[in-house]
């Protein structure tokens, strides 16, 4: 099986691992086909014009996707997607295998999770193993790579580790922080995946992969603190912190929502270390040490060099939960308002562009002024800067204690806060023409810094309910009045 002769199908190309695997396969000379439900999700990928895309659902008809494929890579995970997600994973895996068999695919490659088959595995790890067994149940060579904690910028494991360590200098911890695991860098995961794809000899079965060190979660946190230049973190173990409470706490403190954190935390009670070293024998490359993997991930996160994130693929676990926005790797807290304005998009856009300055913020002026005064006391700009022009805005201009970060006529406006805050804040409006007028969407976004940032958001949340509804209604009223006054 040579590079020039092989076509590789990648599922989950919009996800964390798949989005990084595709360019590696392209660099190795493979023709790559991606199966996606919505090809637009890959528009931002630098490589999207270099691959063939097939629109399909992995649980549906895959005949067109599998046609002419030599190696099919299965990177689909339904973790937390409804109460029947475990059953759903097996059904999807069987559909995938049968389609591969019908198309004459030569090898299936799957990335699962470490763990002893004989152990009392968590639901998450047991499902990972079950999917591997379903894929291997047919006549096709199937290689199941099993990994534990994946360390890389934007991975769910790394974001949990990063936020827990950075936000909490003192942490009350459950017993699972002392469970042994064998973390592996995302770079090494990709090297193993590519090596298995291009392996010329017959190859099948389970290959356990991990980094060079076996550590506890507590030891990983200590390594992270050292590499990030933080003070020593103090852990206070308690026996009563259940996985459910742990997941709720992780959902509050980290970008990983509780729905996803729960099965991940459940898995942390299982020892996940490499016991079969066949992968190291077959592919004897030098693996990245944990400290180096963490240092590299910290560096890439700091400069925003995050090719993919764990939340890139669509999933119901993200609904009504803090998520990672596209412009950063951190928790995002939001206040969202929406209504239909009886005016066209142009008049609505103009009304949005008139916020702030001498005209004010349409509603709750005393609260806005009080916030401006507090900001001035704290050394911020307050409301004293006003705005250059009462009607028009340009990128980079100030609007009181905001600055215009982005705008597009008749479509949207984004303001970035320059007030003193324990985090970063934005407010944005988007306009969409609909029957009867324009759908106006207003989103206040806050990226908290540390635990105090989160507390700040929840303390001021009641004031949001006094200010933000009036703001969007005031914009709508202004747009409607201008629309009625305009010549017909």
N, C-alpha and C positions, 0 to 999 in steps of 0.2 A: 504494500500500500504506500505509494509515493505521493508527495505533496501535489504534483502536477495532475495526478490522475484522480484525486479524491475530492468528493464533495461532502462537506460537513453541515449537518443541520443543527442549529442551536435553538433550543427553547429557552424562554426566560431571558432573552437578549436585552430586555428593558430593565432587568433586575440587577442586583449588586454584582454577582459573580459573572453572569452572562454578558453584561455590558463591558466587562474587562476582558473576558475570554475572547470575544469576537476579534478585536484588533490583534491579539496574540496569534490567533489562527491565520488571519490575513497576512501578518508579517512572516509566518512560516510557509506561505505560498498556497494555502488552501482556498478553494472556492467555498464561500460560506453562504448558507441560506438561513434566514431567520424566520421563524413562524411567530407572528404577533397578531393580537386581536385588532389593534389599531396602529398601523404603520407610522402615524404622525408622532407617536411617542418616541420614535427614534430619530426624529428630525434634527434634534440637537446633537446627536452623536457625530463626531467628526468622520466616522467611517460609514455613515449610513448609505452613501452613494456607491460604496465598494461591495455591498452585499446584495444578494437577491432576497426580496421580502415576499412572503406568502401570508396573506390575511387568513387566519384560521384560529379556532379555539382548540386547545389541546384535548378538550373533552369531546370534540366533534369530529368531523370528517378531515382526516389528515392525509388523504391519498395524494393530493397535489403537492403537499409539503414534503412527503417522503419520496416522491418519484426521483430516481437517479441518485439517491443519497447513499454514501458508503458508511458514514459514521453518524449516529444520531446522539446528541448530547441532551440529557434530560436534567433540567435545572428548575423544575417547577416545584413550588412548595405552597400548600394551602393552609399553613398554620394559622389557627385562630379564625378561619373564615366560616363562621357559623358553628352550630352544635355538631354537625355531621362532617366536620372537615377531615377527620381521619378516614371515614368511608370514602369521601370524595377523592382523597389522594390515591387510594387504591384503584378506584374506578378510572381515574385519569391515567394512571400508570398502565393499567391493562389495555385501555384504548390505544395508548401510545405504542405499546409492545405489539399489539395485533396489526396496527398500521405499518409498523416497521417490518414485520414478518411478511405481510402482503407485498411490500415494495422490494423485498430482497436486500434490506439493509444488512451490512456485514457485522457491525458492532454497535452496541449501545453503551454509552458512558454516562454514569450517574454519580452525583455528589450527594452523599448522605451524611449520617452522623455517627461518631464513635460510640462505643458502648458494648459491653459484653452481652452476647445473645442470651446467656444463661442468667443474667442478673435481672432484678426487678426494675426494669427500665421505666422511665417516665413515659407518658402518653406520646410526647413529642418524639423521643428517640425511638420508641417502639414503632411508631408510624414510619419514621425514616427507614428502619430496617425492613418493615413490611413492604414498603414501596420497592426496595431493592430486590426482595424476593419475587414480587410480582413481575418486575422487569426481566428477571433472570429465569422465569418459568418457561420460556419458549426456547426455540433452537438457536437463537442469535447469541453470539458471544456478548456477554454482558459484564462490564467492569464496574464495580461499585467502590468508589473512593469514599472512605469514612474519615471525617475530620471533626475535631472538637471546636474550641473557640477560635474564630478567625480574626486575626488582628490586621486591621487596615483602615485607612481613613474612610469614614462613612459606613463601616460595618456596624450591625446592631450590637455585636459583642463589644466592639471598641467604643461605641458611643455610651453604652452602659458603664463600661470601665472608666471612661473619661469623665463623665458627669458625676458619678458617684465619688470619684477621687477628688475632683476639683471643687465640687460644691460643699462637700462634707469633710472638714478637717477632723471631726470626731463623729464616728458612725456606730450606732447600735446595730450589730450584725447578727444574722441567724447562723446556724451551724454550717450551712452550705458554703460559707466563705472559706472553710478549711478542707473542702473536698478537693482531691487531686485531679488535675487535668493537664492536657498537653497542647497548649495553644500553638497555632501555626500562622505564619504570615500569609496575607492574601497573595503575595508574589509566589510563594511556594505552592499554594493551592493551584494557581494558574500553571505553574511549571509541571506539576503532576498531571493536570488535565490535558495539556498539550502533549506531554510524553505518552500518555495512554492513547490519545487519538492517533498519534503517528507511529505507535509501536508496530513493527512489521510482522512479528511472529504472532501465533495464536495467543490470546490473552483473555482470561475471564476470571470471575470470582471477586472476593472482597479484598481490597487493598487498604490497610489502615495507614493514615498519614498524620504526621504531627511534626512540630518543631523539635529542636534538640533538647528542650528542657521540660521537666515535669514539675509543676508548681501548684499551689493552691490559689484560689481567687484572691485571698488576702495578700499573698506574695505578689500576685500580678499588680494589685493596687499599690503596693510598696514600690515596685519597679516603675510604674507609671509616675508616681509622685516624684521619684528621683529623676527620671528623664524629663519631667515637666518643670523641674526646679521648684517644687512645692515643699513645704515643711512636712515633716513626718506625720503621716495620718495615724490616728489612734482608733482602734477598733475595740468595741465593747461587746463581746458575744453574749447573747441571751437565747434561751431555749424555746421561747414562746412566740417568736416571730415566724408565723406560718408562711408558706409560699404565697397565699393570697394576699396577706398583709405586705409581704415583700414586693409583690408585683404592683400593688397600689402605690407603694412608696416610690418604686422605680418609675412608675408612670408620672408621678408628680415631679420628681427631681431630674429625670433624664428625658431625651426625646423619644424614648421607646414607650409606646402606649401600654397601659396595663393589660389589654387583651393579648398583646404579643409578649409582654414580659412574663405573664403567668406561665405559659408552657416552657419558656426559656429558663425561668427560675426553677420550675419543677425538674428540669433536666440537670440543673447544677447539683442536685443531691446525688447524682450518679458519678462514680469515678470513670473518667473518660481518658484513658491513656492507651498508647499503641502497645499491643501484646504480640502481634504478628508483624515481623519486620520485612516481609517480602517486598514491599514497595521500596524500601531503602536499598535492598539488594538489586532489584530491577533497575532502579533509577538512582544511582549513587551520587547525586549532586549535593553540594554543601548547603545545608538549610540555614535560614536566617535566625540568629539568636533572638530571644524574646525582647531584650532591651533595645536591640537595633530595630526590630519591627515596630515597637512602640514609638521610638524616637522618630522613625521615618513617618509614621502615621500622624504624630503630633505636628511635624514640620509641614506636611502636605495640608493638614487641616488649617494651620495658622495662615497659610497663604491662599486658602480657598481652592487648592488643587485637588479636587475630589471628583475623579472621573465618574464614579457611580456612588449611590448611597443606598442604604438598606431599604429605604422607603420609595425607591424609584418605581417599582412595580405597583400597579394598582391593587388595592386589597381593602376589604371592608374593615379591617382592623384600624384603618386610619380615620374612619368617620367619627366626628365629634371627639377628637383627641388631639393633644398637642402633636405637631409634626415638624419635620425638618423642612423649612422653606427652600426653594431652589437656589437662593442666593447665599446660603450658609449651611453650617452643619449643626445648628443648635435648635433648642426647643422654641416653638412659636406659640404664643398665646394670642387669641384673636377675639375681636368683637365684630360681628358681621351683621349688617343691616341691608335690606333690599326692598325696593318698591318700584312700581311702574309710574312714571311721570307722564302727565298728559301734555307732552311737548316733544319736539323732535330732538335728535341727539345733539344738534348744533346748539340749540338754546339751553339744553341741559348742561352741555360742556361749558358754555359761557357762565352759567350760574355757579358751577363748581369752581371755575377760575376766579370768581369774585370773593371767595372766602377770605377772612382775616383782614388785617389792616384796620382802617377807620370804619369799615362796614361791620366788622366783628364776625362772629361765628354763628349767626342766625338764632342761637338759643343758648340759655345758660351763661349769659355774659358775666354775671358775678363770679361764677365758678371759674370761667376762663381767666378773669382778671386775678382772682385769688391764686390760681396756679402760676400765672405769670409773676406775681409778687413773690411767691415762694421761690421761684426759679431765680429771680434777681437776688434774693437774700442768699441763695446757695452759690451765687457767682455766675449764673447762667444769663442768657440774653433777655429772658422774660418776653413781654409783648412790645418792648420799646422799639424794636427795629421796624415794625410795620411791614410795608411792602412798597415797591418802587412805583407801581402803576395800579390803580384800583380795578382795572378791567382785564389786563393782560398779564400773562406769566411767561417766563422763559426758564429753561433748565439752569440751575445754579442760583436763581434769585431767592431771596428770603421772604418768608411769609410769617411774621411774628417770630416765634421760636422754632419755626420749621424752615426747611430749605427744599426747593423743588429738585427732586432727584430724577424724575422722568415725566414726560408728558407726550401725548399724541392727540392732535386735534380731533375733537368729536368722539374720542374713544376712551381716554383715561388720563389720570393725573396721580402722581405719587409724591408725597411730601415726607421728608426724613426729619425726625425731631433732633434739634440741637440743644434742647433743654437739659438740665442736669438730671440724669436718670440712672438707676441701677441696672442698666441694660440699654438696648436700642429700640427705637419705636418708629413706626411708619403709619401713615394713614393714606389710603388710596381709594379712588373712585373709578369705576369702569361704567361705560354706557353701551347698551346694546339695543338697537331698534327692534321693537315688537309691535304687534297689533295694538293700536290705541295709544302709542307713544314710545317711550324709551324705558328700558329696564335699567335702573340706577342701582349699582351695588357699592356699598361703602364698607371698607374693612380697615379696622384699626389693628395693627400688628405690633406685638411686643416680644422682643427676644431678651429674656431676663439674664442677668449676670449673677450667678450664685443663688443661694437660698434667699437672701434679702430681696433680690429682684423678683422672685416668685411671690414672696409675701407682699411686696409693694403692689403687684398687679391685683391681687385679691383684696387688698385693703381699699384700693381706689375703684374697684369694679362697681360698687353701688353708684358712684358718681358718673360712671359711663352711662348708666341707665337714665341719668338725668340730662346728660349732654348729647350723646350721640344720636338718639332718636330725633331730637329737635334739630340737630344739624342737618340730617338728611331730609327731614320734612321742610326745613327752611330752604334748602337748595331746590327741592321740588316746587315749592311755592313760587320762588323767584323765577324759575324756568317757565312755569305755567303762565305767570303774569307777562313775562316778556313775549312768550309765544302768542298770547291773546292780543298783545299790543302791536305785534308785527303786521305789516300790510299783507293782505291776501291777494 
